Amino acid sequence: MTSPTAVDGAVEQRIRLHCLAHAGAGASSYRRWPAAAGPAVDVAALPLPGRDSRRREPRVTDRTGLLGDLLGPLLETARSGPYALYGHSLGALVAYTLTRALADKGAPPPLFLAVGACLPPHATAALMSAAEAPDEQLLPLLGDLGSLPKAAADPGGLWHRSVLPVLRDDLRLAKALRRAALDPATGGPVNIPLLVFAGSDDPLAAPTALQEWRQWTTGPTTMRTLTGNHFFTGDDTLPALIGEACRAHMSRTPAAGPAGTRTADGAR
């Protein structure tokens, strides 16, 4: 069971916040979050295979491979104490997919699912189908997001050899997860609170478009627009807001039972 901690003179249970990064990124996207999230929140960034310390592992490009890699550890977390999930861009689709799979396994639900900078699964955009596009078509789409370094200008350079293949596989994964979300057997709405974060100047996932995430939960939805473009995870505002949400939802959740479990109603 998650260990308690003293907060403002009271003893509170710690909350595990699992974070999933945007395409091509890893755990380093969340290096500032442990301090910014505030008390009682343990930030646990989950790198996908092929990134960071897992860079030599084969990357996953479909739902089956993703769940085979991450679902087991998350099931252990779900049964040990309160937790929540945040995913950014591609990571939002990963977090949604994991939340659905946890529910299908009958696991204790997260306090909430939080998504940022990601169109809902039913929406479409040019970048979502660009995994197989030639470089001259894909690179301008990535450039529109402000995600291209100067090294991308060298077709034979290290960025093209090592980073671009990861981005392409991540786009393949995103497409597969969207398709699975639209399949009644593997997708559909989750039954927990949903927090949606948008960047005010995001060219891919505009705030108005992100409002349609409301279709993907039967629980309450909270929408927040933050100052910034597509990549706003580096600012302390986002982790501070999610940390506050963790503590607020925890305060409304009945105490865990003997095995550290909570009911679905208690997570709302």
C-alpha positions, 0 to 999 in steps of 0.5 A, spaced: 500 500 500 502 507 498 505 509 504 502 515 508 506 522 508 505 528 513 502 534 509 500 541 513 500 537 520 496 531 517 497 525 515 495 523 507 496 517 503 501 519 497 499 518 490 502 515 484 502 520 478 504 516 472 506 520 466 507 519 459 511 523 454 509 526 447 512 522 441 520 521 440 520 523 448 522 520 454 522 520 462 526 527 461 520 531 459 518 530 466 524 532 470 521 538 473 515 535 475 516 532 482 518 538 485 512 542 481 507 537 483 507 539 490 506 534 497 503 527 497 505 526 489 510 521 487 511 523 479 513 516 475 515 518 468 514 511 464 518 511 458 516 507 452 521 501 449 526 505 445 527 511 449 532 513 455 534 507 459 530 503 454 533 505 448 536 498 446 529 495 446 524 494 440 519 500 440 512 498 440 507 500 434 500 497 436 496 496 442 498 489 443 505 491 444 504 497 448 499 493 453 504 487 453 509 492 456 506 497 461 499 494 463 503 489 468 506 494 472 500 498 472 496 493 475 501 492 481 500 500 482 493 500 481 492 494 487 497 498 491 494 505 493 491 511 489 494 513 483 493 518 477 495 518 469 497 524 465 499 523 458 501 529 453 500 528 445 501 521 444 502 520 451 495 522 452 493 516 447 497 511 451 494 514 458 487 513 455 489 506 452 492 504 459 486 506 463 481 502 458 485 496 459 485 497 467 478 497 467 477 491 462 481 487 467 477 490 473 483 493 476 482 499 481 481 505 477 485 511 477 483 518 481 482 521 474 485 521 467 489 527 465 490 528 457 494 534 454 495 537 447 492 531 444 486 531 439 480 526 442 481 519 438 475 520 433 478 527 431 483 527 425 489 531 422 494 530 417 500 528 422 496 522 424 497 519 418 504 521 416 508 515 419 509 513 412 510 519 408 516 521 405 521 526 409 519 532 405 512 531 407 513 529 414 518 534 416 514 540 415 508 537 419 513 536 425 516 543 423 509 546 424 509 544 431 516 547 433 519 540 434 524 540 429 532 542 431 537 545 426 540 538 426 533 536 422 536 540 416 542 535 415 538 528 411 544 524 413 545 526 420 544 523 427 537 526 428 535 523 421 538 516 423 536 516 430 530 520 432 526 520 426 525 513 426 522 513 433 518 519 431 515 515 425 514 509 430 510 513 435 506 516 429 504 508 427 503 507 435 498 513 435 494 511 429 493 504 432 491 507 438 486 511 435 483 505 431 483 501 437 479 507 441 474 507 436 473 499 436 467 497 441 471 491 443 477 495 446 475 503 446 469 507 448 468 512 454 472 511 461 468 511 467 472 516 471 474 524 471 477 527 465 482 533 466 483 536 459 489 541 458 490 545 451 495 550 449 493 556 447 497 557 441 497 549 439 497 548 432 495 541 432 490 541 438 486 547 439 482 548 445 476 548 442 477 541 438 480 538 445 473 540 448 470 534 444 474 529 449 468 530 453 465 524 449 470 519 452 468 519 459 462 518 463 464 522 468 466 529 469 470 533 465 475 539 467 478 543 461 483 548 462 487 552 457 494 554 458 499 559 455 503 556 450 504 552 444 504 544 443 509 543 448 507 546 455 509 540 459 516 544 461 512 549 465 511 549 472 504 551 471 501 544 469 504 539 474 502 544 479 495 544 477 495 536 476 498 535 483 492 540 486 488 535 482 491 529 485 490 532 492 483 534 491 480 528 488 484 524 494 480 528 499 474 526 496 476 518 495 474 513 501 479 510 505 482 504 501 480 497 504 485 492 507 488 490 500 489 498 498 483 497 493 478 502 492 471 502 488 469 505 482 464 510 485 470 512 490 474 514 484 469 519 482 
